[in-house]
């Protein structure tokens, strides 16, 4: 979040839109260390729009998943498939499905809360959340899907999709311009001596 202050050298007001701000953008003179420390202590980083959406959706969906998790421990109702004469889709054991839903909801809430707090570790937590949402269920369904040619094709498609999602999430968090700038700012505010923000 931008923050305005007055340069003690030229007496003009300027806006601090990022840290570190070591010189006055108007006159180019070095700012006093006390003013730099004050600016950094009051500076609030701005999340990229995509991460802000992830944060609020994470809170919403995470709470909903935890509230609905008791129903996941019940065997799925496949009556509609039987009436239509369609083979029911493969399911994982209800106990595993319930535990997995709890893990998914908890990972969403944890990563979203970390984003809300502007914590540097939210980058890792977002990757962990993506892993929990894509890999475990695919692995648990593998034995059921392997029983037919269609199931094997579905497993391959799901596995490839999971891998692509993880790669895209990693690329965005560690190479996306806005995400990198955000996390570099968090790294600097956490420890100005670190080099990764530079």
ChimeraX attribute file (.defattr): number of C-alpha atoms within 10 A of each C-alpha:
attribute: neighborCount
match mode: 1-to-1
recipient: residues
	/A:1	11
	/A:2	14
	/A:3	14
	/A:4	11
	/A:5	13
	/A:6	13
	/A:7	21
	/A:8	14
	/A:9	13
	/A:10	12
	/A:11	11
	/A:12	12
	/A:13	14
	/A:14	15
	/A:15	12
	/A:16	18
	/A:17	15
	/A:18	18
	/A:19	20
	/A:20	17
	/A:21	15
	/A:22	14
	/A:23	14
	/A:24	20
	/A:25	14
	/A:26	12
	/A:27	12
	/A:28	12
	/A:29	14
	/A:30	15
	/A:31	15
	/A:32	13
	/A:33	10
	/A:34	8
	/A:35	16
	/A:36	16
	/A:37	12
	/A:38	10
	/A:39	19
	/A:40	18
	/A:41	10
	/A:42	11
	/A:43	17
	/A:44	18
	/A:45	18
	/A:46	18
	/A:47	19
	/A:48	15
	/A:49	11
	/A:50	10
	/A:51	19
	/A:52	15
	/A:53	12
	/A:54	17
	/A:55	22
	/A:56	17
	/A:57	15
	/A:58	22
	/A:59	19
	/A:60	15
	/A:61	15
	/A:62	24
	/A:63	17
	/A:64	12
	/A:65	20
	/A:66	17
	/A:67	12
	/A:68	15
	/A:69	20
	/A:70	14
	/A:71	14
	/A:72	19
	/A:73	17
	/A:74	13
	/A:75	13
	/A:76	13
	/A:77	9
	/A:78	12
	/A:79	11
	/A:80	10
	/A:81	12
	/A:82	11
	/A:83	8
	/A:84	9
	/A:85	9
	/A:86	11
	/A:87	9
	/A:88	14
	/A:89	10
	/A:90	12
	/A:91	15
	/A:92	18
	/A:93	15
	/A:94	15
	/A:95	14
	/A:96	15
	/A:97	20
	/A:98	21
	/A:99	14
	/A:100	19
	/A:101	24
	/A:102	21
	/A:103	19
	/A:104	23
	/A:105	25
	/A:106	19
	/A:107	23
	/A:108	30
	/A:109	23
	/A:110	20
	/A:111	26
	/A:112	27
	/A:113	17
	/A:114	18
	/A:115	22
	/A:116	16
	/A:117	10
	/A:118	18
	/A:119	15
	/A:120	19
	/A:121	14
	/A:122	20
	/A:123	19
	/A:124	13
	/A:125	18
	/A:126	24
	/A:127	18
	/A:128	15
	/A:129	22
	/A:130	19
	/A:131	18
	/A:132	18
	/A:133	21
	/A:134	19
	/A:135	16
	/A:136	12
	/A:137	17
	/A:138	18
	/A:139	14
	/A:140	15
	/A:141	16
	/A:142	19
	/A:143	14
	/A:144	15
	/A:145	21
	/A:146	14
	/A:147	10
	/A:148	10
	/A:149	10
	/A:150	11
	/A:151	18
	/A:152	16
	/A:153	13
	/A:154	16
	/A:155	20
	/A:156	15
	/A:157	12
	/A:158	17
	/A:159	17
	/A:160	12
	/A:161	14
	/A:162	18
	/A:163	15
	/A:164	13
	/A:165	16
	/A:166	20
	/A:167	13
	/A:168	14
	/A:169	18
	/A:170	17
	/A:171	12
	/A:172	14
	/A:173	21
	/A:174	15
	/A:175	13
	/A:176	14
	/A:177	11
	/A:178	18
	/A:179	20
	/A:180	17
	/A:181	20
	/A:182	21
	/A:183	23
	/A:184	19
	/A:185	24
	/A:186	21
	/A:187	20
	/A:188	19
	/A:189	20
	/A:190	12
	/A:191	11
	/A:192	16
	/A:193	10
	/A:194	12
	/A:195	10
	/A:196	11
	/A:197	19
	/A:198	11
